[in-house]
Amino acid sequence: MNILITGGAGYIGSHTAAACAKSGWRPVVFDNLSTGHREAVAFGPFIEGDLADRDLIARALREHSIDAVMHFAATSLVGESMAAPGPYFRNNVANLMNLIDAMRECGTGTIVFSSSCAIYGTPERMPITESTPQAPLSPYGESKRMAERMLHWHGLASGLAWCSLRYFNASGASLDGGLGERHEPETHLIPRAMQAALGRLPAKVDLFGTDYDTPDGTALRDYIHVDDLAAAHLAALRYLKAGRESDAFNLGAGAGYSVREVIETIERISGRTVPVRECPRRAGDAAVLIADASKAAAAFGWKPRYSTLECIVETAWRWHSEQPVGPGEPRQ
Ligand SMILES: NC(=O)c1ccc[n+]([C@@H]2O[C@H](COP(=O)([O-])OP(=O)(O)OC[C@H]3O[C@@H](n4cnc5c(N)ncnc54)[C@H](O)[C@@H]3O)[C@@H](O)[C@H]2O)c1
């Protein structure tokens, strides 16, 4: 199959492009490099373009005889979306309309979409299932919910086959060490803590909230290895191509690790100290977010294979510690 991977120069999209190529599919990356990296596109053709350009999307679909789309491209910083919602709705909702229109025009009827646990907000009952009420707390989360609803209605109207995959905390790096997580700015705990341990952050890592009702007072999150997410995309696409029902699925490991556990594990595996600054809780942060991913297991046989905290930290550390030192950064 020829797969158009929007956002394939980014973190999760590049790992999924690698997994597609490994399974004999041809990944065609469509990315504007706004947060992605050219060197992460290494598994098939690259189209540098923006999803605002509907004609370019249609041309890509036709010229590469695309059988299905995996749609990762989005703007994804929760805090930034609170301050400036407009670009979030434009990129994550309006540009999805362009993509769906172009797909309809070209007869491409299958899409796997990157959704997020941010659509649930801060539910009280754990674990979170797909029927947990949705109450996003940010324009980012709201944009993902709107995108899901658009897929739903297009599915009913025109038979678009879709899977929406609601990731919890994507983390880790490829097992072969070739790909990893690089966001600028980086807001995720594991890469930030590693950059701090390597002396590549100007400040300490902020630890938000030490008085939650959790075993060590810090927040618990469900970390899912990026290669497990990549495998889920392939499984979800096979599920749709087998004519199964369009639907939304949680993707998490079903285990909660606290911020302190994550930092301790990084210190143990790296042999370095992670400089930490304890801060008050951040508005909108839940104490605990843990997925029930049994629906994906039942529907398309997906089970995480690499999502122990050890494997996540080991693969991420190998990748981060091998990144070249940038100009002006301290040499290790
Ligand atoms: N990283 C996580 O923990 C996480 C959790 C839940 C959901 N998600 C979702 O997964 C997807 C991928 O996340 P990521 O961490 O790999 O992000 P990323 O920023 O690394 O990748 C996104 C890619 O999309 C590209 N892009 C953005 N807007 C575009 C546009 N208009 N046209 C073309 N390309 C565009 C960027 O250049 C980038 O390469 C996103 O939709 C994100 O919201 C991520």
The ligand as an SDF file (V2000), in Angstrom:
LIG
                    3D

 44 48  0  0  0  0  0  0  0  0999 V2000
    3.5510   13.4890   21.4800 N   0  0  0  0  0  0  0  0  0  0  0  0
    2.5200   13.1200   22.2440 C   0  0  0  0  0  0  0  0  0  0  0  0
    2.6920   12.7280   23.4090 O   0  0  0  0  0  0  0  0  0  0  0  0
    1.1140   13.1460   21.6840 C   0  0  0  0  0  0  0  0  0  0  0  0
    0.0640   12.7590   22.5190 C   0  0  0  0  0  0  0  0  0  0  0  0
   -1.2260   12.7600   22.0000 C   0  0  0  0  0  0  0  0  0  0  0  0
   -1.4590   13.1240   20.6800 C   0  0  0  0  0  0  0  0  0  0  0  0
   -0.4120   13.5320   19.9090 N   0  0  0  0  0  0  0  0  0  0  0  0
   -0.6900   13.9140   18.4970 C   0  0  0  0  0  0  0  0  0  0  0  0
    0.1060   13.1140   17.6500 O   0  0  0  0  0  0  0  0  0  0  0  0
    0.4720   13.8230   16.4730 C   0  0  0  0  0  0  0  0  0  0  0  0
    1.9840   13.7880   16.2820 C   0  0  0  0  0  0  0  0  0  0  0  0
    2.5990   14.3450   17.4520 O   0  0  0  0  0  0  0  0  0  0  0  0
    4.1790   14.5360   17.5110 P   0  0  0  0  0  0  0  0  0  0  0  0
    4.5590   14.5560   18.9350 O   0  0  0  0  0  0  0  0  0  0  0  0
    4.8260   13.5710   16.5840 O   0  0  0  0  0  0  0  0  0  0  0  0
    4.2900   16.0210   16.9280 O   0  0  0  0  0  0  0  0  0  0  0  0
    5.4200   16.6970   16.0320 P   0  0  0  0  0  0  0  0  0  0  0  0
    5.2790   18.1580   16.2230 O   0  0  0  0  0  0  0  0  0  0  0  0
    6.7400   16.0530   16.2690 O   0  0  0  0  0  0  0  0  0  0  0  0
    4.9380   16.3030   14.5560 O   0  0  0  0  0  0  0  0  0  0  0  0
    3.9270   17.0030   13.8690 C   0  0  0  0  0  0  0  0  0  0  0  0
    4.3940   17.1460   12.4250 C   0  0  0  0  0  0  0  0  0  0  0  0
    3.3720   17.7790   11.6540 O   0  0  0  0  0  0  0  0  0  0  0  0
    3.9570   18.7630   10.8180 C   0  0  0  0  0  0  0  0  0  0  0  0
    2.8930   19.7590   10.5390 N   0  0  0  0  0  0  0  0  0  0  0  0
    2.2200   20.5240   11.4220 C   0  0  0  0  0  0  0  0  0  0  0  0
    1.3120   21.2860   10.7970 N   0  0  0  0  0  0  0  0  0  0  0  0
    1.3930   20.9970    9.4760 C   0  0  0  0  0  0  0  0  0  0  0  0
    0.7160   21.4560    8.3090 C   0  0  0  0  0  0  0  0  0  0  0  0
   -0.2120   22.4090    8.3740 N   0  0  0  0  0  0  0  0  0  0  0  0
    1.0770   20.9290    7.1140 N   0  0  0  0  0  0  0  0  0  0  0  0
    2.0360   19.9900    7.0100 C   0  0  0  0  0  0  0  0  0  0  0  0
    2.7060   19.5070    8.0790 N   0  0  0  0  0  0  0  0  0  0  0  0
    2.4020   19.9990    9.3010 C   0  0  0  0  0  0  0  0  0  0  0  0
    5.1360   19.2980   11.6210 C   0  0  0  0  0  0  0  0  0  0  0  0
    6.1240   19.9100   10.8330 O   0  0  0  0  0  0  0  0  0  0  0  0
    5.6320   18.0160   12.2880 C   0  0  0  0  0  0  0  0  0  0  0  0
    6.5880   17.3490   11.4770 O   0  0  0  0  0  0  0  0  0  0  0  0
   -0.1110   15.2220   16.6460 C   0  0  0  0  0  0  0  0  0  0  0  0
   -1.3600   15.2540   15.9880 O   0  0  0  0  0  0  0  0  0  0  0  0
   -0.3130   15.3380   18.1510 C   0  0  0  0  0  0  0  0  0  0  0  0
   -1.3380   16.2400   18.4690 O   0  0  0  0  0  0  0  0  0  0  0  0
    0.8670   13.5440   20.3690 C   0  0  0  0  0  0  0  0  0  0  0  0
  1  2  1  0
  2  3  2  0
  2  4  1  0
  4  5  1  0
  4 44  2  0
  5  6  2  0
  6  7  1  0
  7  8  2  0
  8  9  1  0
  8 44  1  0
  9 10  1  0
  9 42  1  0
 10 11  1  0
 11 12  1  0
 11 40  1  0
 12 13  1  0
 13 14  1  0
 14 15  2  0
 14 16  1  0
 14 17  1  0
 17 18  1  0
 18 19  2  0
 18 20  1  0
 18 21  1  0
 21 22  1  0
 22 23  1  0
 23 24  1  0
 23 38  1  0
 24 25  1  0
 25 26  1  0
 25 36  1  0
 26 27  1  0
 26 35  1  0
 27 28  2  0
 28 29  1  0
 29 30  1  0
 29 35  2  0
 30 31  1  0
 30 32  2  0
 32 33  1  0
 33 34  2  0
 34 35  1  0
 36 37  1  0
 36 38  1  0
 38 39  1  0
 40 41  1  0
 40 42  1  0
 42 43  1  0
M  CHG  2   8   1  16  -1
M  END
$$$$
